[in-house]
C-alpha cells in the first residue's frame, strides 16, 4: 500500500534483518510501520484510520523458498551435494526437511547455503525499498559492498606437507586415480597414472618437491597441490603436476586456494615460469587456471587406435 504522504524511512542493516524475520514468520501477516520503523502484525496494531503509515513487506511463502533452493542448487559446483539436493527437490513431498537434512551432512555446503540465502533475502528487501524510493521521488540506492565470508580460510587450514602426511596423501592420490580410471579404459588410465609418476620424476619424495595441503578442522586431508622445479637446464621453471580435491569438497574454492598458495611459494623463491603439467585437468578447473593467469599453450589429445577405420 503506497500512500502519497511519503512516510519515508532509512533502511538500516538492523531494519533489513527485522523485515526478513517478519517475511519468514508464517504465523502472522506483517506490515512495516514507517512511523515506528518496525514490523507489526496487521491483526494487532493497525488502525484503518491510520493506514497511510504502513507498507506491505515483500511476499515470502513456500513457493518463494522452493525457488530460492532451486537457484542455489543450480549454481552449486560440488557435484555430489548438487545431485543429492536435486533429488530432494524433485521428491514431491517433505522437500524442505530433506533439503535441510542433506545440508547437515555437508557442513561447508550448508554454510554456502546460509550465505546465499542471506544475500538473496537482503537483495529482495533492497529491491522492495528501492520501489518505495521510486514512489517517494528519491534516487535508488545500491547494495552495500559485501563482506565476503571466506569459507575456505575459515574452515580449512592450508599448510606444507610433512612426513606424517604421507599416508593421507597416498589415499587422496589413489582416490583421484580411481576417479580417472572410472572414465576411461584400464590401459589408458594406467598409462596416465604412469605419466603422472614420471612428471613428478626426481621431485617425488625429494626436498625439491613442494606439496601444499588443505585439511579440515578435524585434521582430515581433503586436497593437495604438488609442484617441483623442472630439472636439467630449465632454470627458473616449475611444473605443477597435480591439484586434487576429494569430490565431496569440490566447489568450495579449495583447489583455487591451493593453486594460489603454490604460485606464491615459487614466486617468493624467484622462479619465473610455472607450467601446469597435470595429465588430466577437469574442464571445470580450466577457468581457475585462466583467472590465476595461466595461458593455454596446447592440449593433450587421445586417439583410440582400436577404431576400425585405422585397420
C-alpha positions in Angstrom: 0.0 0.0 0.0 1.8 3.1 -1.2 0.4 6.3 0.1 1.0 9.8 -1.0 2.0 11.3 2.3 5.5 9.9 1.8 6.3 8.4 5.2 9.9 8.0 4.4 12.4 6.0 6.4 16.0 4.8 6.2 16.7 1.1 5.5 19.4 0.1 8.0 21.0 -3.3 8.3 19.1 -3.9 11.5 15.8 -2.9 9.9 16.6 -5.3 7.0 17.1 -8.1 9.4 13.8 -7.4 11.1 11.9 -7.3 7.8 13.5 -10.6 6.7 12.4 -12.2 10.0 8.9 -11.0 9.5 8.8 -12.2 6.0 9.7 -15.7 7.1 7.3 -15.7 10.1 4.3 -17.6 8.6 2.3 -17.2 11.8 1.1 -13.7 11.0 0.5 -11.1 8.3 3.1 -8.3 8.9 3.3 -4.7 7.7 6.0 -2.2 8.1 5.2 0.7 10.3 7.1 3.7 8.9 6.3 5.9 11.9 7.8 3.4 14.4 10.4 1.9 12.0 9.4 -1.7 12.8 7.2 -4.6 11.6 3.8 -5.1 13.1 1.2 -7.8 12.8 -1.8 -6.3 10.9 -4.2 -8.1 13.2 -2.9 -6.4 16.3 -1.8 -2.8 15.8 -3.1 -1.4 12.5 -5.9 1.2 12.6 -7.9 1.7 9.4 -7.8 5.4 10.1 -4.0 5.5 10.2 -3.0 3.1 7.4 -1.0 5.6 5.5 2.0 4.9 7.7 2.0 1.2 6.8 3.6 -0.6 3.9 3.2 -4.2 2.9 6.5 -6.1 3.2 7.8 -8.4 0.4 5.8 -11.5 -0.1 7.5 -14.7 1.1 5.9 -18.1 1.0 6.8 -21.8 0.5 6.9 -21.3 -3.3 9.4 -18.5 -2.9 11.5 -20.7 -0.6 11.5 -23.6 -3.1 12.5 -21.3 -5.9 15.4 -20.0 -3.9 16.6 -23.5 -3.1 16.4 -24.4 -6.7 18.5 -21.4 -7.7 21.1 -22.3 -5.1 21.4 -25.9 -6.3 21.6 -24.8 -10.0 24.7 -22.7 -9.2 26.3 -25.2 -6.8 29.6 -26.6 -8.1 30.0 -29.5 -5.7 28.8 -32.5 -7.9 27.9 -34.8 -5.0 25.9 -32.4 -2.9 24.3 -30.9 -6.0 22.9 -34.2 -7.1 21.6 -35.1 -3.7 19.9 -31.8 -3.4 18.4 -32.1 -6.8 16.9 -35.4 -5.9 15.5 -33.9 -2.7 13.9 -31.0 -4.6 12.2 -33.4 -7.1 10.9 -35.8 -4.4 7.5 -34.2 -4.3 6.9 -34.2 -0.6 9.0 -33.3 2.5 11.2 -31.2 0.3 12.2 -28.6 2.9 13.1 -31.2 5.5 15.1 -33.3 3.1 16.9 -30.3 1.9 18.0 -29.3 5.4 18.9 -32.9 6.3 21.2 -33.2 3.3 22.9 -29.9 4.1 23.6 -31.1 7.7 25.7 -33.9 6.1 27.7 -31.3 4.1 28.7 -28.6 6.6 30.6 -26.5 4.1 27.8 -26.6 1.6 25.4 -25.7 4.5 27.4 -22.5 5.2 27.3 -21.7 1.5 23.5 -22.0 1.6 23.2 -19.7 4.5 25.4 -17.1 2.8 23.4 -17.5 -0.4 20.1 -17.2 1.3 21.1 -14.1 3.3 22.3 -12.4 0.2 19.2 -13.2 -1.7 16.9 -12.1 1.1 18.8 -8.8 1.5 18.6 -8.1 -2.2 14.9 -8.8 -2.1 14.4 -6.3 0.7 16.6 -3.7 -1.0 14.6 -4.0 -4.2 11.4 -3.5 -2.2 12.9 -0.4 -0.6 14.0 1.0 -3.9 10.5 0.6 -5.1 9.4 2.8 -2.3 12.1 5.3 -3.1 10.8 5.5 -6.6 7.4 6.3 -5.2 8.9 9.0 -3.0 10.8 10.5 -5.9 14.2 9.6 -4.5 17.2 8.0 -6.2 17.6 4.3 -5.8 20.5 3.1 -3.6 22.8 0.2 -4.4 23.7 -2.8 -2.3 26.4 -2.3 0.3 29.7 -3.9 -0.7 29.6 -7.5 0.5 31.9 -8.5 3.3 33.0 -11.8 1.7 32.7 -14.6 4.3 35.7 -16.6 3.1 34.6 -20.1 3.9 37.9 -21.5 2.6 40.1 -19.6 5.0 37.8 -20.1 7.9 37.0 -23.8 7.6 40.2 -25.2 6.1 43.9 -25.0 7.0 46.5 -24.7 4.2 50.0 -25.9 5.1 53.0 -27.6 3.6 53.4 -31.3 3.6 55.2 -33.1 6.5 56.5 -36.6 6.8 53.5 -37.6 8.9 51.1 -36.7 6.0 52.4 -39.5 3.7 49.6 -41.9 4.2 46.9 -39.3 3.8 48.4 -38.0 0.6 48.5 -41.5 -0.8 44.8 -42.0 0.0 44.0 -38.8 -1.9 46.1 -39.7 -4.9 44.6 -43.2 -5.0 41.1 -41.8 -4.9 41.9 -39.4 -7.8 43.4 -42.3 -9.9 40.3 -44.4 -9.3 38.1 -41.5 -10.4 40.2 -41.1 -13.6 40.1 -44.9 -14.2 36.3 -44.9 -14.0 36.0 -42.6 -17.0 38.4 -44.4 -19.4 39.7 -47.9 -20.4 42.0 -49.6 -17.9 45.0 -49.5 -20.2 44.7 -45.7 -20.8 44.1 -44.9 -17.1 47.2 -47.0 -16.3 49.2 -45.0 -18.8 48.1 -41.7 -17.4 49.0 -42.9 -13.9 52.5 -43.8 -15.1 52.7 -40.4 -16.9 51.7 -38.7 -13.7 54.5 -40.5 -11.8 57.1 -39.6 -14.5 56.0 -36.0 -14.4 56.8 -35.9 -10.7 60.1 -37.6 -11.7 63.0 -36.7 -9.5 60.8 -34.4 -7.5 58.8 -37.2 -6.0 59.6 -37.6 -2.3 62.6 -35.2 -2.6 63.4 -32.0 -0.9 62.9 -30.0 -4.2 59.2 -31.0 -4.4 56.7 -28.7 -2.8 53.3 -30.1 -1.6 50.6 -27.8 -0.3 47.8 -29.5 1.7 44.3 -28.5 2.6 42.8 -30.0 5.8 39.6 -29.7 7.8 39.4 -28.6 11.4 39.4 -32.3 12.2 42.8 -32.6 10.5 41.5 -34.6 7.6 43.5 -34.0 4.4 41.0 -33.1 1.7 43.2 -31.6 -1.1 46.7 -31.2 -2.3 48.8 -29.3 -4.9 52.2 -30.9 -5.9 54.9 -28.9 -7.7 58.6 -29.0 -8.3 61.4 -27.3 -10.3 61.8 -28.7 -13.8 65.2 -30.5 -13.8 68.0 -30.5 -16.4 68.5 -26.9 -17.5 65.0 -25.4 -17.1 66.2 -22.6 -14.8 63.5 -20.6 -13.1 60.8 -23.0 -14.3 58.4 -25.0 -12.1 55.8 -27.6 -13.0 52.6 -28.2 -11.1 51.8 -31.9 -11.6 48.7 -32.1 -9.5 45.9 -30.1 -7.9 43.4 -32.5 -6.4 40.5 -32.3 -4.1 38.2 -35.0 -2.9 34.9 -34.9 -4.8 32.7 -34.1 -1.7 34.8 -31.0 -1.1 34.8 -29.5 -4.6 33.1 -26.3 -5.5 34.3 -24.5 -2.3 37.4 -22.8 -3.7 39.9 -25.3 -2.2 41.6 -26.0 -5.5 41.8 -22.3 -6.3 43.4 -21.6 -2.9 45.9 -24.5 -3.2 47.0 -23.2 -6.6 47.2 -19.6 -5.4 49.5 -20.6 -2.5 51.6 -22.8 -4.7 52.1 -19.8 -7.1 53.1 -17.6 -4.2 55.5 -20.1 -2.8 57.5 -20.3 -6.1 57.2 -16.6 -6.8 58.8 -15.8 -3.4 61.7 -18.0 -4.4 62.4 -16.1 -7.5 61.1 -18.5 -10.1 59.6 -17.1 -13.3 57.7 -19.8 -15.2 55.0 -22.1 -13.8 53.8 -24.9 -16.1 50.6 -26.8 -15.2 51.5 -30.2 -16.5 48.9 -32.4 -14.8 48.0 -35.1 -17.4 44.3 -34.8 -16.7 42.7 -31.4 -16.0 38.9 -31.3 -15.2 37.1 -29.0 -17.5 35.6 -27.2 -14.5 39.1 -26.3 -13.3 40.2 -24.5 -16.5 38.5 -21.2 -15.6 40.5 -21.3 -12.3 43.8 -21.6 -14.2 42.8 -18.7 -16.5 41.8 -16.5 -13.7 45.1 -17.3 -12.0 47.0 -16.0 -15.0 47.8 -19.2 -16.9 47.5 -19.1 -20.7 46.9 -22.2 -22.9 49.9 -23.4 -24.8 48.3 -26.6 -26.2 46.3 -29.5 -25.2 46.6 -33.3 -24.8 44.5 -35.3 -27.2 44.0 -39.0 -27.1 43.3 -41.2 -30.2 41.9 -44.7 -29.9 43.7 -46.8 -32.5 41.4 -49.7 -32.0 38.8 -47.9 -34.1 38.1 -50.0 -37.2 39.0 -47.3 -39.8 42.6 -47.5 -38.7 42.9 -51.1 -39.7 
